[in-house]
């Protein structure tokens, strides 16, 4: 299995704590998801992200696993560990633009939308 660097964007209350985001991530890992269509912010983030880095035609893609995991309240991205820095910057920029929390499960760090580059 390819080595990946994971990032997850969440449509959560901006006041959500790192513990809240971590708990939601654990529920996702256990296969527990809210039913329904993706939140507008999630759908818009996914459309913008995959317009730049498609997750269906993956020739030269930064993704280690495709397609991206899209749920009602989050998008989980498994990036190839060799992906260029500009991919990470695009994730940060689009998460901030769409008002999403960015979670780095490797370190447990949560970046609220205002904390990312504007």
Biopython code that builds the backbone (N, CA, C, O; Angstrom):
import numpy as np
from Bio.PDB.StructureBuilder import StructureBuilder

atoms = [
    (1, "UNK", "N", (0.857, -1.192, 0.000)),
    (1, "UNK", "CA", (0.000, 0.000, 0.000)),
    (1, "UNK", "C", (0.891, 1.239, 0.000)),
    (1, "UNK", "O", (1.885, 1.292, 0.725)),
    (2, "UNK", "N", (0.530, 2.253, -0.827)),
    (2, "UNK", "CA", (1.361, 3.451, -0.882)),
    (2, "UNK", "C", (1.331, 4.209, 0.440)),
    (2, "UNK", "O", (0.331, 4.198, 1.157)),
    (3, "UNK", "N", (2.445, 4.867, 0.748)),
    (3, "UNK", "CA", (2.515, 5.689, 1.947)),
    (3, "UNK", "C", (1.821, 7.004, 1.628)),
    (3, "UNK", "O", (2.021, 7.583, 0.560)),
    (4, "UNK", "N", (1.003, 7.466, 2.566)),
    (4, "UNK", "CA", (0.274, 8.700, 2.305)),
    (4, "UNK", "C", (0.364, 9.660, 3.480)),
    (4, "UNK", "O", (0.681, 9.287, 4.609)),
    (5, "UNK", "N", (0.073, 10.895, 3.164)),
    (5, "UNK", "CA", (-0.056, 11.955, 4.146)),
    (5, "UNK", "C", (-1.511, 12.373, 4.080)),
    (5, "UNK", "O", (-1.975, 12.823, 3.033)),
    (6, "UNK", "N", (-2.233, 12.236, 5.168)),
    (6, "UNK", "CA", (-3.670, 12.470, 5.154)),
    (6, "UNK", "C", (-4.019, 13.870, 5.643)),
    (6, "UNK", "O", (-3.407, 14.394, 6.574)),
    (7, "UNK", "N", (-5.010, 14.457, 4.997)),
    (7, "UNK", "CA", (-5.610, 15.714, 5.430)),
    (7, "UNK", "C", (-7.115, 15.557, 5.294)),
    (7, "UNK", "O", (-7.598, 14.900, 4.371)),
    (8, "UNK", "N", (-7.854, 16.164, 6.217)),
    (8, "UNK", "CA", (-9.311, 16.094, 6.178)),
    (8, "UNK", "C", (-9.849, 17.503, 6.392)),
    (8, "UNK", "O", (-9.416, 18.210, 7.302)),
    (9, "UNK", "N", (-10.806, 17.908, 5.539)),
    (9, "UNK", "CA", (-11.490, 19.180, 5.766)),
    (9, "UNK", "C", (-12.880, 18.877, 6.296)),
    (9, "UNK", "O", (-13.535, 17.928, 5.865)),
    (10, "UNK", "N", (-13.318, 19.706, 7.245)),
    (10, "UNK", "CA", (-14.595, 19.483, 7.933)),
    (10, "UNK", "C", (-15.472, 20.722, 7.875)),
    (10, "UNK", "O", (-14.988, 21.844, 8.021)),
    (11, "UNK", "N", (-16.751, 20.513, 7.662)),
    (11, "UNK", "CA", (-17.758, 21.566, 7.800)),
    (11, "UNK", "C", (-18.272, 21.462, 9.231)),
    (11, "UNK", "O", (-19.219, 20.729, 9.514)),
    (12, "UNK", "N", (-17.632, 22.206, 10.128)),
    (12, "UNK", "CA", (-17.993, 22.187, 11.544)),
    (12, "UNK", "C", (-18.118, 23.620, 12.036)),
    (12, "UNK", "O", (-17.675, 24.562, 11.378)),
    (13, "UNK", "N", (-18.721, 23.765, 13.192)),
    (13, "UNK", "CA", (-18.806, 25.070, 13.839)),
    (13, "UNK", "C", (-17.380, 25.607, 14.010)),
    (13, "UNK", "O", (-16.497, 24.876, 14.457)),
    (14, "UNK", "N", (-17.146, 26.887, 13.657)),
    (14, "UNK", "CA", (-15.796, 27.443, 13.790)),
    (14, "UNK", "C", (-15.234, 27.374, 15.211)),
    (14, "UNK", "O", (-14.022, 27.456, 15.407)),
    (15, "UNK", "N", (-16.120, 27.224, 16.203)),
    (15, "UNK", "CA", (-15.674, 27.125, 17.591)),
    (15, "UNK", "C", (-15.360, 25.686, 18.003)),
    (15, "UNK", "O", (-15.007, 25.440, 19.157)),
    (16, "UNK", "N", (-15.484, 24.738, 17.078)),
    (16, "UNK", "CA", (-15.193, 23.337, 17.411)),
    (16, "UNK", "C", (-13.740, 23.215, 17.861)),
    (16, "UNK", "O", (-12.847, 23.856, 17.307)),
    (17, "UNK", "N", (-13.524, 22.388, 18.865)),
    (17, "UNK", "CA", (-12.174, 22.195, 19.387)),
    (17, "UNK", "C", (-11.452, 21.102, 18.599)),
    (17, "UNK", "O", (-12.062, 20.376, 17.814)),
    (18, "UNK", "N", (-10.149, 21.003, 18.825)),
    (18, "UNK", "CA", (-9.371, 19.929, 18.210)),
    (18, "UNK", "C", (-9.908, 18.573, 18.647)),
    (18, "UNK", "O", (-9.903, 17.620, 17.868)),
    (19, "UNK", "N", (-10.372, 18.484, 19.893)),
    (19, "UNK", "CA", (-10.962, 17.236, 20.386)),
    (19, "UNK", "C", (-12.243, 16.889, 19.636)),
    (19, "UNK", "O", (-12.488, 15.722, 19.329)),
    (20, "UNK", "N", (-13.069, 17.908, 19.338)),
    (20, "UNK", "CA", (-14.303, 17.683, 18.575)),
    (20, "UNK", "C", (-13.984, 17.122, 17.196)),
    (20, "UNK", "O", (-14.611, 16.168, 16.737)),
    (21, "UNK", "N", (-13.004, 17.727, 16.547)),
    (21, "UNK", "CA", (-12.628, 17.295, 15.202)),
    (21, "UNK", "C", (-12.023, 15.896, 15.257)),
    (21, "UNK", "O", (-12.330, 15.050, 14.417)),
    (22, "UNK", "N", (-11.170, 15.655, 16.241)),
    (22, "UNK", "CA", (-10.570, 14.331, 16.392)),
    (22, "UNK", "C", (-11.604, 13.254, 16.647)),
    (22, "UNK", "O", (-11.496, 12.147, 16.120)),
    (23, "UNK", "N", (-12.619, 13.575, 17.462)),
    (23, "UNK", "CA", (-13.690, 12.614, 17.750)),
    (23, "UNK", "C", (-14.499, 12.320, 16.485)),
    (23, "UNK", "O", (-14.861, 11.171, 16.231)),
    (24, "UNK", "N", (-14.780, 13.354, 15.697)),
    (24, "UNK", "CA", (-15.511, 13.157, 14.440)),
    (24, "UNK", "C", (-14.696, 12.296, 13.486)),
    (24, "UNK", "O", (-15.249, 11.441, 12.793)),
    (25, "UNK", "N", (-13.379, 12.516, 13.445)),
    (25, "UNK", "CA", (-12.503, 11.725, 12.586)),
    (25, "UNK", "C", (-12.517, 10.256, 13.009)),
    (25, "UNK", "O", (-12.545, 9.361, 12.165)),
    (26, "UNK", "N", (-12.497, 10.018, 14.314)),
    (26, "UNK", "CA", (-12.534, 8.628, 14.805)),
    (26, "UNK", "C", (-13.838, 7.933, 14.406)),
    (26, "UNK", "O", (-13.827, 6.761, 14.031)),
    (27, "UNK", "N", (-14.960, 8.655, 14.486)),
    (27, "UNK", "CA", (-16.235, 8.075, 14.047)),
    (27, "UNK", "C", (-16.169, 7.721, 12.562)),
    (27, "UNK", "O", (-16.659, 6.672, 12.146)),
    (28, "UNK", "N", (-15.567, 8.597, 11.774)),
    (28, "UNK", "CA", (-15.398, 8.320, 10.343)),
    (28, "UNK", "C", (-14.565, 7.057, 10.157)),
    (28, "UNK", "O", (-14.922, 6.186, 9.365)),
    (29, "UNK", "N", (-13.468, 6.959, 10.879)),
    (29, "UNK", "CA", (-12.581, 5.785, 10.775)),
    (29, "UNK", "C", (-13.329, 4.495, 11.116)),
    (29, "UNK", "O", (-13.023, 3.428, 10.584)),
    (30, "UNK", "N", (-14.321, 4.610, 12.018)),
    (30, "UNK", "CA", (-15.117, 3.444, 12.415)),
    (30, "UNK", "C", (-16.275, 3.193, 11.456)),
    (30, "UNK", "O", (-17.069, 2.275, 11.660)),
    (31, "UNK", "N", (-16.369, 4.022, 10.400)),
    (31, "UNK", "CA", (-17.415, 3.838, 9.401)),
    (31, "UNK", "C", (-18.734, 4.500, 9.732)),
    (31, "UNK", "O", (-19.743, 4.226, 9.081)),
    (32, "UNK", "N", (-18.747, 5.369, 10.736)),
    (32, "UNK", "CA", (-19.993, 6.048, 11.117)),
    (32, "UNK", "C", (-20.056, 7.400, 10.416)),
    (32, "UNK", "O", (-19.222, 8.275, 10.648)),
    (33, "UNK", "N", (-21.067, 7.555, 9.549)),
    (33, "UNK", "CA", (-21.251, 8.796, 8.807)),
    (33, "UNK", "C", (-22.714, 9.205, 8.845)),
    (33, "UNK", "O", (-23.614, 8.369, 8.915)),
    (34, "UNK", "N", (-22.924, 10.509, 8.796)),
    (34, "UNK", "CA", (-24.278, 11.042, 8.720)),
    (34, "UNK", "C", (-24.774, 10.823, 7.296)),
    (34, "UNK", "O", (-24.047, 11.086, 6.338)),
    (35, "UNK", "N", (-26.004, 10.344, 7.153)),
    (35, "UNK", "CA", (-26.582, 10.142, 5.820)),
    (35, "UNK", "C", (-26.983, 11.477, 5.216)),
    (35, "UNK", "O", (-27.301, 12.430, 5.926)),
    (36, "UNK", "N", (-26.961, 11.524, 3.916)),
    (36, "UNK", "CA", (-27.425, 12.714, 3.213)),
    (36, "UNK", "C", (-26.398, 13.225, 2.232)),
    (36, "UNK", "O", (-25.285, 12.708, 2.132)),
    (37, "UNK", "N", (-26.798, 14.248, 1.512)),
    (37, "UNK", "CA", (-25.917, 14.867, 0.525)),
    (37, "UNK", "C", (-24.840, 15.675, 1.248)),
    (37, "UNK", "O", (-25.052, 16.136, 2.370)),
    (38, "UNK", "N", (-23.689, 15.843, 0.605)),
    (38, "UNK", "CA", (-22.638, 16.653, 1.226)),
    (38, "UNK", "C", (-23.104, 18.083, 1.497)),
    (38, "UNK", "O", (-23.863, 18.662, 0.720)),
    (39, "UNK", "N", (-22.635, 18.635, 2.611)),
    (39, "UNK", "CA", (-22.865, 20.032, 2.966)),
    (39, "UNK", "C", (-22.404, 20.890, 1.782)),
    (39, "UNK", "O", (-21.462, 20.516, 1.084)),
    (40, "UNK", "N", (-23.046, 22.016, 1.553)),
    (40, "UNK", "CA", (-22.697, 22.900, 0.436)),
    (40, "UNK", "C", (-21.206, 23.235, 0.422)),
    (40, "UNK", "O", (-20.570, 23.190, -0.631)),
    (41, "UNK", "N", (-20.646, 23.569, 1.582)),
    (41, "UNK", "CA", (-19.223, 23.914, 1.654)),
    (41, "UNK", "C", (-18.337, 22.735, 1.245)),
    (41, "UNK", "O", (-17.307, 22.914, 0.593)),
    (42, "UNK", "N", (-18.755, 21.525, 1.639)),
    (42, "UNK", "CA", (-17.992, 20.321, 1.296)),
    (42, "UNK", "C", (-18.064, 20.073, -0.209)),
    (42, "UNK", "O", (-17.048, 19.794, -0.846)),
    (43, "UNK", "N", (-19.261, 20.174, -0.772)),
    (43, "UNK", "CA", (-19.434, 19.960, -2.217)),
    (43, "UNK", "C", (-18.628, 20.980, -3.016)),
    (43, "UNK", "O", (-18.003, 20.635, -4.019)),
    (44, "UNK", "N", (-18.644, 22.234, -2.573)),
    (44, "UNK", "CA", (-17.902, 23.281, -3.279)),
    (44, "UNK", "C", (-16.392, 23.066, -3.155)),
    (44, "UNK", "O", (-15.662, 23.243, -4.130)),
    (45, "UNK", "N", (-15.921, 22.688, -1.968)),
    (45, "UNK", "CA", (-14.496, 22.397, -1.786)),
    (45, "UNK", "C", (-14.077, 21.247, -2.697)),
    (45, "UNK", "O", (-13.074, 21.343, -3.404)),
    (46, "UNK", "N", (-14.847, 20.162, -2.677)),
    (46, "UNK", "CA", (-14.516, 18.985, -3.488)),
    (46, "UNK", "C", (-14.461, 19.345, -4.977)),
    (46, "UNK", "O", (-13.536, 18.937, -5.680)),
    (47, "UNK", "N", (-15.443, 20.103, -5.456)),
    (47, "UNK", "CA", (-15.471, 20.501, -6.865)),
    (47, "UNK", "C", (-14.248, 21.348, -7.214)),
    (47, "UNK", "O", (-13.625, 21.144, -8.256)),
    (48, "UNK", "N", (-13.905, 22.297, -6.344)),
    (48, "UNK", "CA", (-12.751, 23.159, -6.599)),
    (48, "UNK", "C", (-11.445, 22.369, -6.537)),
    (48, "UNK", "O", (-10.561, 22.559, -7.373)),
    (49, "UNK", "N", (-11.324, 21.479, -5.541)),
    (49, "UNK", "CA", (-10.094, 20.694, -5.376)),
    (49, "UNK", "C", (-9.878, 19.763, -6.563)),
    (49, "UNK", "O", (-8.774, 19.679, -7.100)),
    (50, "UNK", "N", (-10.926, 19.073, -6.968)),
    (50, "UNK", "CA", (-10.775, 18.099, -8.051)),
    (50, "UNK", "C", (-10.736, 18.762, -9.427)),
    (50, "UNK", "O", (-10.370, 18.121, -10.412)),
    (51, "UNK", "N", (-11.110, 20.041, -9.502)),
    (51, "UNK", "CA", (-10.931, 20.776, -10.759)),
    (51, "UNK", "C", (-9.443, 21.008, -11.003)),
    (51, "UNK", "O", (-8.989, 21.032, -12.147)),
    (52, "UNK", "N", (-8.689, 21.178, -9.921)),
    (52, "UNK", "CA", (-7.249, 21.393, -10.019)),
    (52, "UNK", "C", (-6.499, 20.056, -10.030)),
    (52, "UNK", "O", (-5.577, 19.860, -10.821)),
    (53, "UNK", "N", (-6.902, 19.146, -9.149)),
    (53, "UNK", "CA", (-6.255, 17.832, -9.008)),
    (53, "UNK", "C", (-7.328, 16.743, -9.077)),
    (53, "UNK", "O", (-7.827, 16.305, -8.041)),
    (54, "UNK", "N", (-7.688, 16.301, -10.289)),
    (54, "UNK", "CA", (-8.760, 15.306, -10.434)),
    (54, "UNK", "C", (-8.498, 14.026, -9.640)),
    (54, "UNK", "O", (-7.359, 13.585, -9.485)),
    (55, "UNK", "N", (-9.599, 13.444, -9.143)),
    (55, "UNK", "CA", (-9.466, 12.190, -8.393)),
    (55, "UNK", "C", (-10.065, 11.019, -9.167)),
    (55, "UNK", "O", (-10.207, 9.928, -8.615)),
    (56, "UNK", "N", (-10.413, 11.222, -10.410)),
    (56, "UNK", "CA", (-10.940, 10.128, -11.239)),
    (56, "UNK", "C", (-9.908, 9.726, -12.288)),
    (56, "UNK", "O", (-9.591, 8.545, -12.426)),
    (57, "UNK", "N", (-9.381, 10.709, -13.033)),
    (57, "UNK", "CA", (-8.300, 10.446, -13.978)),
    (57, "UNK", "C", (-7.025, 10.775, -13.214)),
    (57, "UNK", "O", (-6.632, 11.937, -13.115)),
    (58, "UNK", "N", (-6.390, 9.756, -12.681)),
    (58, "UNK", "CA", (-5.328, 9.989, -11.691)),
    (58, "UNK", "C", (-3.918, 9.946, -12.262)),
    (58, "UNK", "O", (-2.957, 9.811, -11.505)),
    (59, "UNK", "N", (-3.772, 10.057, -13.565)),
    (59, "UNK", "CA", (-2.434, 10.078, -14.152)),
    (59, "UNK", "C", (-1.706, 11.336, -13.667)),
    (59, "UNK", "O", (-2.138, 12.452, -13.958)),
    (60, "UNK", "N", (-0.621, 11.163, -12.941)),
    (60, "UNK", "CA", (0.123, 12.289, -12.399)),
    (60, "UNK", "C", (-0.546, 12.947, -11.206)),
    (60, "UNK", "O", (-0.206, 14.077, -10.854)),
    (61, "UNK", "N", (-1.476, 12.272, -10.590)),
    (61, "UNK", "CA", (-2.245, 12.807, -9.476)),
    (61, "UNK", "C", (-1.427, 12.830, -8.180)),
    (61, "UNK", "O", (-0.545, 11.994, -7.984)),
    (62, "UNK", "N", (-1.726, 13.801, -7.290)),
    (62, "UNK", "CA", (-1.065, 13.816, -5.984)),
    (62, "UNK", "C", (-1.699, 12.845, -4.988)),
    (62, "UNK", "O", (-1.194, 12.676, -3.878)),
    (63, "UNK", "N", (-2.803, 12.208, -5.380)),
    (63, "UNK", "CA", (-3.569, 11.367, -4.468)),
    (63, "UNK", "C", (-2.980, 9.960, -4.381)),
    (63, "UNK", "O", (-2.688, 9.338, -5.403)),
    (64, "UNK", "N", (-2.810, 9.464, -3.158)),
    (64, "UNK", "CA", (-2.356, 8.085, -2.938)),
    (64, "UNK", "C", (-3.524, 7.122, -3.048)),
    (64, "UNK", "O", (-3.334, 5.959, -3.403)),
    (65, "UNK", "N", (-4.734, 7.592, -2.746)),
    (65, "UNK", "CA", (-5.950, 6.774, -2.815)),
    (65, "UNK", "C", (-7.018, 7.594, -3.526)),
    (65, "UNK", "O", (-7.258, 8.752, -3.183)),
    (66, "UNK", "N", (-7.654, 6.984, -4.517)),
    (66, "UNK", "CA", (-8.733, 7.659, -5.245)),
    (66, "UNK", "C", (-9.922, 6.733, -5.367)),
    (66, "UNK", "O", (-9.758, 5.514, -5.314)),
    (67, "UNK", "N", (-11.132, 7.288, -5.532)),
    (67, "UNK", "CA", (-11.427, 8.716, -5.425)),
    (67, "UNK", "C", (-11.325, 9.180, -3.974)),
    (67, "UNK", "O", (-11.228, 8.368, -3.054)),
    (68, "UNK", "N", (-11.349, 10.493, -3.787)),
    (68, "UNK", "CA", (-11.310, 11.040, -2.429)),
    (68, "UNK", "C", (-12.549, 10.591, -1.670)),
    (68, "UNK", "O", (-13.604, 10.363, -2.261)),
    (69, "UNK", "N", (-12.410, 10.467, -0.354)),
    (69, "UNK", "CA", (-13.534, 10.072, 0.504)),
    (69, "UNK", "C", (-14.355, 11.327, 0.809)),
    (69, "UNK", "O", (-13.889, 12.225, 1.509)),
    (70, "UNK", "N", (-15.584, 11.383, 0.276)),
    (70, "UNK", "CA", (-16.463, 12.532, 0.485)),
    (70, "UNK", "C", (-17.674, 12.080, 1.287)),
    (70, "UNK", "O", (-18.381, 11.153, 0.891)),
    (71, "UNK", "N", (-17.911, 12.741, 2.421)),
    (71, "UNK", "CA", (-19.075, 12.468, 3.267)),
    (71, "UNK", "C", (-19.886, 13.757, 3.389)),
    (71, "UNK", "O", (-19.535, 14.770, 2.784)),
    (72, "UNK", "N", (-20.944, 13.725, 4.152)),
    (72, "UNK", "CA", (-21.794, 14.914, 4.272)),
    (72, "UNK", "C", (-21.042, 16.093, 4.887)),
    (72, "UNK", "O", (-21.277, 17.241, 4.512)),
    (73, "UNK", "N", (-20.138, 15.813, 5.833)),
    (73, "UNK", "CA", (-19.492, 16.902, 6.561)),
    (73, "UNK", "C", (-17.982, 16.970, 6.400)),
    (73, "UNK", "O", (-17.338, 17.798, 7.044)),
    (74, "UNK", "N", (-17.396, 16.119, 5.554)),
    (74, "UNK", "CA", (-15.945, 16.164, 5.393)),
    (74, "UNK", "C", (-15.472, 15.538, 4.083)),
    (74, "UNK", "O", (-16.190, 14.779, 3.431)),
    (75, "UNK", "N", (-14.236, 15.886, 3.724)),
    (75, "UNK", "CA", (-13.528, 15.254, 2.610)),
    (75, "UNK", "C", (-12.191, 14.794, 3.168)),
    (75, "UNK", "O", (-11.431, 15.591, 3.717)),
    (76, "UNK", "N", (-11.907, 13.496, 3.023)),
    (76, "UNK", "CA", (-10.624, 12.959, 3.456)),
    (76, "UNK", "C", (-9.751, 12.761, 2.228)),
    (76, "UNK", "O", (-10.154, 12.134, 1.248)),
    (77, "UNK", "N", (-8.536, 13.314, 2.306)),
    (77, "UNK", "CA", (-7.589, 13.236, 1.196)),
    (77, "UNK", "C", (-6.342, 12.500, 1.645)),
    (77, "UNK", "O", (-5.696, 12.894, 2.616)),
    (78, "UNK", "N", (-6.006, 11.440, 0.945)),
    (78, "UNK", "CA", (-4.763, 10.712, 1.192)),
    (78, "UNK", "C", (-3.808, 11.114, 0.082)),
    (78, "UNK", "O", (-3.933, 10.680, -1.063)),
    (79, "UNK", "N", (-2.850, 11.955, 0.451)),
    (79, "UNK", "CA", (-1.898, 12.492, -0.517)),
    (79, "UNK", "C", (-0.660, 11.613, -0.586)),
    (79, "UNK", "O", (-0.189, 11.099, 0.428)),
    (80, "UNK", "N", (-0.147, 11.449, -1.784)),
    (80, "UNK", "CA", (1.113, 10.747, -1.961)),
    (80, "UNK", "C", (2.167, 11.497, -1.164)),
    (80, "UNK", "O", (2.214, 12.727, -1.202)),
    (81, "UNK", "N", (3.015, 10.766, -0.440)),
    (81, "UNK", "CA", (4.003, 11.447, 0.405)),
    (81, "UNK", "C", (4.973, 12.306, -0.402)),
    (81, "UNK", "O", (5.629, 13.182, 0.162)),
    (82, "UNK", "N", (5.073, 12.076, -1.691)),
    (82, "UNK", "CA", (5.960, 12.855, -2.559)),
    (82, "UNK", "C", (5.243, 14.015, -3.244)),
    (82, "UNK", "O", (5.824, 14.671, -4.109)),
    (83, "UNK", "N", (3.994, 14.276, -2.873)),
    (83, "UNK", "CA", (3.243, 15.325, -3.574)),
    (83, "UNK", "C", (3.911, 16.683, -3.347)),
    (83, "UNK", "O", (4.470, 16.942, -2.281)),
    (84, "UNK", "N", (3.843, 17.548, -4.369)),
    (84, "UNK", "CA", (4.465, 18.877, -4.248)),
    (84, "UNK", "C", (3.785, 19.740, -3.183)),
    (84, "UNK", "O", (2.600, 19.570, -2.896)),
    (85, "UNK", "N", (4.544, 20.656, -2.607)),
    (85, "UNK", "CA", (4.021, 21.562, -1.585)),
    (85, "UNK", "C", (2.825, 22.366, -2.081)),
    (85, "UNK", "O", (1.939, 22.708, -1.298)),
    (86, "UNK", "N", (2.794, 22.673, -3.390)),
    (86, "UNK", "CA", (1.684, 23.489, -3.889)),
    (86, "UNK", "C", (0.341, 22.780, -3.731)),
    (86, "UNK", "O", (-0.696, 23.438, -3.657)),
    (87, "UNK", "N", (0.346, 21.447, -3.680)),
    (87, "UNK", "CA", (-0.904, 20.715, -3.449)),
    (87, "UNK", "C", (-1.403, 21.015, -2.037)),
    (87, "UNK", "O", (-2.589, 21.275, -1.837)),
    (88, "UNK", "N", (-0.498, 20.979, -1.063)),
    (88, "UNK", "CA", (-0.870, 21.280, 0.326)),
    (88, "UNK", "C", (-1.350, 22.721, 0.454)),
    (88, "UNK", "O", (-2.310, 23.003, 1.171)),
    (89, "UNK", "N", (-0.680, 23.628, -0.245)),
    (89, "UNK", "CA", (-1.093, 25.035, -0.212)),
    (89, "UNK", "C", (-2.480, 25.203, -0.825)),
    (89, "UNK", "O", (-3.274, 26.015, -0.349)),
    (90, "UNK", "N", (-2.778, 24.444, -1.878)),
    (90, "UNK", "CA", (-4.104, 24.508, -2.497)),
    (90, "UNK", "C", (-5.163, 23.993, -1.535)),
    (90, "UNK", "O", (-6.239, 24.581, -1.427)),
    (91, "UNK", "N", (-4.868, 22.894, -0.829)),
    (91, "UNK", "CA", (-5.815, 22.372, 0.161)),
    (91, "UNK", "C", (-6.080, 23.441, 1.220)),
    (91, "UNK", "O", (-7.234, 23.708, 1.554)),
    (92, "UNK", "N", (-5.018, 24.054, 1.751)),
    (92, "UNK", "CA", (-5.168, 25.089, 2.780)),
    (92, "UNK", "C", (-5.975, 26.276, 2.261)),
    (92, "UNK", "O", (-6.879, 26.765, 2.939)),
    (93, "UNK", "N", (-5.643, 26.736, 1.057)),
    (93, "UNK", "CA", (-6.321, 27.894, 0.478)),
    (93, "UNK", "C", (-7.809, 27.616, 0.271)),
    (93, "UNK", "O", (-8.655, 28.433, 0.635)),
    (94, "UNK", "N", (-8.125, 26.461, -0.313)),
    (94, "UNK", "CA", (-9.528, 26.143, -0.578)),
    (94, "UNK", "C", (-10.308, 25.869, 0.703)),
    (94, "UNK", "O", (-11.487, 26.213, 0.791)),
    (95, "UNK", "N", (-9.669, 25.257, 1.695)),
    (95, "UNK", "CA", (-10.344, 25.037, 2.979)),
    (95, "UNK", "C", (-10.710, 26.380, 3.602)),
    (95, "UNK", "O", (-11.828, 26.563, 4.084)),
    (96, "UNK", "N", (-9.766, 27.317, 3.590)),
    (96, "UNK", "CA", (-10.031, 28.642, 4.137)),
    (96, "UNK", "C", (-11.107, 29.377, 3.355)),
    (96, "UNK", "O", (-11.996, 29.995, 3.940)),
    (97, "UNK", "N", (-11.025, 29.311, 2.033)),
    (97, "UNK", "CA", (-12.000, 29.998, 1.169)),
    (97, "UNK", "C", (-13.415, 29.488, 1.413)),
    (97, "UNK", "O", (-14.373, 30.258, 1.351)),
    (98, "UNK", "N", (-13.550, 28.193, 1.691)),
    (98, "UNK", "CA", (-14.870, 27.592, 1.873)),
    (98, "UNK", "C", (-15.283, 27.487, 3.348)),
    (98, "UNK", "O", (-16.306, 26.881, 3.668)),
    (99, "UNK", "N", (-14.482, 28.080, 4.242)),
    (99, "UNK", "CA", (-14.841, 28.123, 5.656)),
    (99, "UNK", "C", (-14.806, 26.769, 6.340)),
    (99, "UNK", "O", (-15.627, 26.483, 7.211)),
    (100, "UNK", "N", (-13.843, 25.929, 5.938)),
    (100, "UNK", "CA", (-13.748, 24.578, 6.500)),
    (100, "UNK", "C", (-12.575, 24.453, 7.460)),
    (100, "UNK", "O", (-11.548, 25.112, 7.299)),
    (101, "UNK", "N", (-12.746, 23.594, 8.463)),
    (101, "UNK", "CA", (-11.654, 23.246, 9.365)),
    (101, "UNK", "C", (-10.732, 22.293, 8.612)),
    (101, "UNK", "O", (-11.201, 21.450, 7.847)),
    (102, "UNK", "N", (-9.438, 22.420, 8.823)),
    (102, "UNK", "CA", (-8.467, 21.509, 8.221)),
    (102, "UNK", "C", (-7.834, 20.702, 9.342)),
    (102, "UNK", "O", (-7.318, 21.262, 10.309)),
    (103, "UNK", "N", (-7.878, 19.381, 9.203)),
    (103, "UNK", "CA", (-7.374, 18.469, 10.235)),
    (103, "UNK", "C", (-6.226, 17.649, 9.677)),
    (103, "UNK", "O", (-6.327, 17.051, 8.606)),
    (104, "UNK", "N", (-5.135, 17.634, 10.425)),
    (104, "UNK", "CA", (-3.967, 16.815, 10.105)),
    (104, "UNK", "C", (-3.969, 15.649, 11.090)),
    (104, "UNK", "O", (-3.498, 15.804, 12.217)),
    (105, "UNK", "N", (-4.494, 14.468, 10.688)),
    (105, "UNK", "CA", (-4.588, 13.353, 11.629)),
    (105, "UNK", "C", (-3.237, 12.821, 12.104)),
    (105, "UNK", "O", (-3.160, 12.215, 13.173)),
    (106, "UNK", "N", (-2.175, 13.037, 11.331)),
    (106, "UNK", "CA", (-0.854, 12.554, 11.750)),
    (106, "UNK", "C", (-0.409, 13.221, 13.047)),
    (106, "UNK", "O", (0.150, 12.572, 13.930)),
    (107, "UNK", "N", (-0.663, 14.525, 13.153)),
    (107, "UNK", "CA", (-0.241, 15.251, 14.342)),
    (107, "UNK", "C", (-1.386, 15.654, 15.243)),
    (107, "UNK", "O", (-1.161, 16.149, 16.348)),
    (108, "UNK", "N", (-2.627, 15.448, 14.784)),
    (108, "UNK", "CA", (-3.788, 15.836, 15.562)),
    (108, "UNK", "C", (-4.042, 17.332, 15.559)),
    (108, "UNK", "O", (-4.787, 17.839, 16.397)),
    (109, "UNK", "N", (-3.422, 18.049, 14.612)),
    (109, "UNK", "CA", (-3.554, 19.499, 14.557)),
    (109, "UNK", "C", (-4.793, 19.905, 13.766)),
    (109, "UNK", "O", (-5.093, 19.328, 12.720)),
    (110, "UNK", "N", (-5.504, 20.901, 14.277)),
    (110, "UNK", "CA", (-6.687, 21.437, 13.610)),
    (110, "UNK", "C", (-6.413, 22.914, 13.294)),
    (110, "UNK", "O", (-5.975, 23.686, 14.148)),
    (111, "UNK", "N", (-6.687, 23.272, 12.043)),
    (111, "UNK", "CA", (-6.532, 24.657, 11.610)),
    (111, "UNK", "C", (-7.913, 25.211, 11.276)),
    (111, "UNK", "O", (-8.530, 24.777, 10.303)),
    (112, "UNK", "N", (-8.413, 26.177, 12.078)),
    (112, "UNK", "CA", (-9.696, 26.790, 11.734)),
    (112, "UNK", "C", (-9.529, 27.635, 10.467)),
    (112, "UNK", "O", (-8.407, 28.011, 10.127)),
    (113, "UNK", "N", (-10.622, 27.936, 9.767)),
    (113, "UNK", "CA", (-10.524, 28.661, 8.502)),
    (113, "UNK", "C", (-9.709, 29.950, 8.581)),
    (113, "UNK", "O", (-8.957, 30.253, 7.654)),
    (114, "UNK", "N", (-9.838, 30.706, 9.652)),
    (114, "UNK", "CA", (-9.105, 31.974, 9.769)),
    (114, "UNK", "C", (-7.613, 31.806, 9.987)),
    (114, "UNK", "O", (-6.864, 32.769, 9.822)),
    (115, "UNK", "N", (-7.154, 30.614, 10.351)),
    (115, "UNK", "CA", (-5.743, 30.389, 10.665)),
    (115, "UNK", "C", (-4.909, 30.113, 9.421)),
    (115, "UNK", "O", (-3.679, 30.126, 9.472)),
    (116, "UNK", "N", (-5.590, 29.862, 8.300)),
    (116, "UNK", "CA", (-4.860, 29.518, 7.086)),
    (116, "UNK", "C", (-4.625, 30.760, 6.246)),
    (116, "UNK", "O", (-5.237, 31.806, 6.464)),
    (117, "UNK", "N", (-3.731, 30.622, 5.287)),
    (117, "UNK", "CA", (-3.392, 31.747, 4.425)),
    (117, "UNK", "C", (-4.655, 32.317, 3.783)),
    (117, "UNK", "O", (-5.548, 31.586, 3.354)),
    (118, "UNK", "N", (-4.697, 33.625, 3.733)),
    (118, "UNK", "CA", (-5.888, 34.286, 3.196)),
    (118, "UNK", "C", (-5.737, 34.570, 1.724)),
    (118, "UNK", "O", (-6.646, 35.124, 1.106)),
]
sb = StructureBuilder()
sb.init_structure("model")
sb.init_model(0)
sb.init_chain("A")
sb.init_seg("    ")
for serial, (resi, resn, name, xyz) in enumerate(atoms, 1):
    if name == "N":
        sb.init_residue(resn, " ", resi, " ")
    sb.init_atom(name, np.array(xyz, "f"), 0.0, 1.0, " ", f" {name:<3s}", serial, name[0])
structure = sb.get_structure()
